[in-house]
Amino acid sequence: MQTRQIDLVAFGPEHLEGAVELSRQAGWPHRLEDWQMAFVLSEGAVAIKDGRVVGTVLTTIYEADCATINMVIVDEVMRGRGLGRKLMDAALELAGNRPLRLVATEQGSPLYEKLGFRETGAIRQHQGVAKEITALPGTEAATAGDMEAIIELDRRAFGADRRRLLAYLAAAGEFAVMRRDGRVCGFAALRTFGRGEVIGPVVAGSLDDAKALVAHFIARRPGQFLRVDTTVDTGLVPWLAEQGLAHVGGGIAMAKPMIPGRADPAAATFALVNQALG
């Protein structure tokens, strides 16, 4: 289909380099490898004008449970022409009837509200070179045998089966876990992303456990650039700032329909994979 000489086509590997250039224009830190991860886990659409990528959107489907809409970018010279709405229409079609989540900018939220999305929280991005700290007790490197427990904890916290995503993270990075009575009761992941490495997701039963899991990786990465995406309601924000990870931005968490409140007190998400993937 066409919109004023703009073609909307399925997102293919041949569009990745153009997507990287578009995200750089938007000031995003995403490398080609970061786009490849999102692409492998998602379906999407790109807008093409004169052979150049001028818009992107991805829909990441988590089984039948839900989907996240992400990587929504429109070339700055193409804005104001309804292209963002066309890309969102393509993403909604890919998602089918699944519940939807996304993280919006202030500029993008009015469009999403028109499409039925409602605000569910505030995202805070913290990053920088953390202070040197000593790892808190109670955490250890995960083993391959921990993956099923990690998948189940994540499902309880996020509300969806994200085993494909977690398997990708295990192959690309590493996990740490916390155990009680011999059972995994919390976990955190670390992988290379953007300017350095990102810690997330982090799932735990309490704020203190979440701090210990984040500290597990901070202590092992002295002098390294780290990023953590969290939500205001977790209570993790002040502690991250104390560790030297400054608040540098964020977004508006939105959902369609609204997400029920946290139902499982033993499993909560304290840090996201990143703002795109939840």
N, C-alpha and C positions, 0 to 999 in steps of 0.2 A: 504494500500500500504506500501511498505517497502523500506528503503534506508539504505543499509549496516547494516542490522539487527536492524534497527530502525523503529518502527511502528508509523505511523501518524494516530491518531484516533480523533473522535469528543471530544471536551472538555466537560467533565461532572463533576458533583459535587464531584465525587470520586477523581478528580485530583487537587482539591484546595489546599490540604495540601502540595502536591509536588510542586505546583506553588509557594506557599509562600516560601518554602525552596530555590527554584531557584532564586526568586527575592532577597532573603537575600544574596545569593552568589554574586549577581550583585551589592550589596550595596544599594538596594532600601529600603525605609522605610515601604513598604506596609504590613499591618496586614491582617489576614485572612478575617476580615470584609471588607477591601478595595478590596480584590480579589473577594469576594462575590458580592459586588456591581457591579463591572465590568462584572462579569460572568452573573448575572441576566439580565443585559441590553444588552448582546452581544451573539454572537455565536463564536465558535473558534475551534482550533485544538491544540493537544498536541503531542509531540514526546515522545515515550516510549522506553527505552532500559533496558533490564533486570529488568522490572517491575518498573522502576524509571522514573519520569518526567525529560526529558533532554531538552525540548524545549516547548515554549508556543507562541500562538498568539490569539488575539481576534479581531473580527470585530463588531463594534458597529454601528447598522443601524438606521439612523434617517429617518423613513418612506421611501418615494421614493426619498427624496431630496439629501442625501449623506450618506457616512459612514466614520467612522474613524477606522484605523487599529492601534492596540495598544498592549501593553504587549508582545512585541516581545522580547523573551529572549532565548538564546541558552546556555546550560551548557558550562562553560569555557573549559572543556576537549573535547568537541564535536565540537568546532569551526573549521572552515576551511574545512569542509566536505560537504558544500552545503546545510546544514540543514536549515539555515536561508532562503535560496531561496525556499526550499520546504514548509516551514511554510508560507511564503508570497504568494506562489501559492495557498495554501489552503485558505488564507484570501481573496485573490482576487476573488476566485470562490464564496465565501460566499457573497461578496459585489455585485456581478452581474455587471450591467452596471452603477451603481451609481458613481457620482463623489467621489473622495477619498481624505482624509486628514490624516496626521500623523505627529508626532514629532520625528525627528531622532537624533541620536548621530552622532558625526563626523565619527565614525567608521562605522556606519550603512548607512550613506547617499549615498556612492557609489553604493550599491546594489539597493537602492530605485531609484536612477537616472537611472540605467539600466532598471528599470521597468517602466520608464516614468514619475516619480515624479520630480517636480521642486521646488526649494526653494521659499518660499513666505514671510519669515520673521524670526526673531530671538526671541526665548523664553528666558525669564529670570526668574529664580526661586529665590524668596526672602523669607527668613525665620528667625526665632529667637523669642526672647521675646521682644516685642515692648516697646518703652517708654510709660509711662503713659500720655495719652492725654485726652482732653475734647472732647466729641462728637461734631461735627460741626452741625449747625442747618439745619433743613429741612428733616431729615430722621426719620423713625418710623418703628416699627415692622409690618411686613405684616400680613394680615388676609387671611383666606381661600377665601374670595371674591376677593382677588387680583390675584389669580393664573392665570386666563385667560389673564389678562393684562400682567403678567410676561411672560407667554408663547408667547404672540404675540410680545412683545419687544425682547425677545430672538430670535425669528424667524427672525425678521427684522435685528438683529445684526449678527447672526450666519449664516443665509441663509438656515435654515432647521428647521423642526418641531421637537423639542426635548421634547415634553410633557411627555413622559415616564421617561426620565432622571430627569426633573424638579419635577415631582411628587415624585420620589424616594428621591430627595434632601429635599423636603418639609417634608417627613415622617421621614427622618434620621436626619435632622438638622433644620435650621430656615432661614427665609428670612427677609430682611429689604427693604423698598421701599422709594422712594422720589416721592412726588406729586406736581403737578402744576395745578392750576385751577380744583382741585379735581380729577385729573387723574394721574395714575402711569406713571412717565416719566423716572424712573430708578430703578434698584434693585440690591441687592447683596445677596449671600447665604453663610452660614457658616455650616460646618459639621466637625465631628471628622475624622481625616485622619492621617495615619502615626504616627509621633512623637507627634502630638498635634491636631490642627484644621487647616483647610484650608478655606480661604475666596475666594469664586468664585463659579459660574461666577459673574462678575460685569458688568452690562450693563447700560450705561448712555449716555446722549447727549453731555457731555463736561467733560474735565479733572477735573474741580472743583467739579462737581457732583460726579464723580467717587471717588475722594478723600473723600468726605463726606460720601459716602456709605461704603468705607473701614474703615474709622474712626469710624463709628457707631459700628462696631464689635471690633475694637482695644480698644476703650474706655471701652467696657464691658468685656474685657478679660485681666485685669491687671495681669502681671506675668505669663501669659499663652504662650505656644509655638505656634506661628502662621506661616502660610505659604501662600504666594500669588504667583501664576504663571501669568506672564504678558508678553506682547510683547514690544520690544524696541520702536516701533512706537507710542505707546499710550502716552508716556511722563510720565508714572506713576513711572518709575524706580527711578529717583532721590528722589522723595518724599518718597517712601518706605524705601530707605536707610536712609533718615533723621529720620524716625520713629524707626530706630533700626532693621529693617528687612534686613539682609545682603544678598547680591548676592552670592549664593552658587553654581550656575551651571545653566543649561538650556538645550536648544536643538535647532534644526533647524526645523522650520515649513515647511512642504512640502505638495504639492497638485498635484492631477492628475484628470482632467486637471487643469490649472491655475485658481485661484479664481479671479473673477472680483473685482475691487476696491470697497471700501465702497460706497454704493449707498444711504444710508439713514443717513443724518447728525444728526438725532435725536436719533439714536440708534447705539452705537458702543460697542464692547466687550473690556473692559479694564482689565479683569482678567479671566482666564480660570477656568473651573471646576477643571481640573488638566491637565497635559500634555497628558495623555492618552485619555481623553474624549473630549478635545477641549473647 
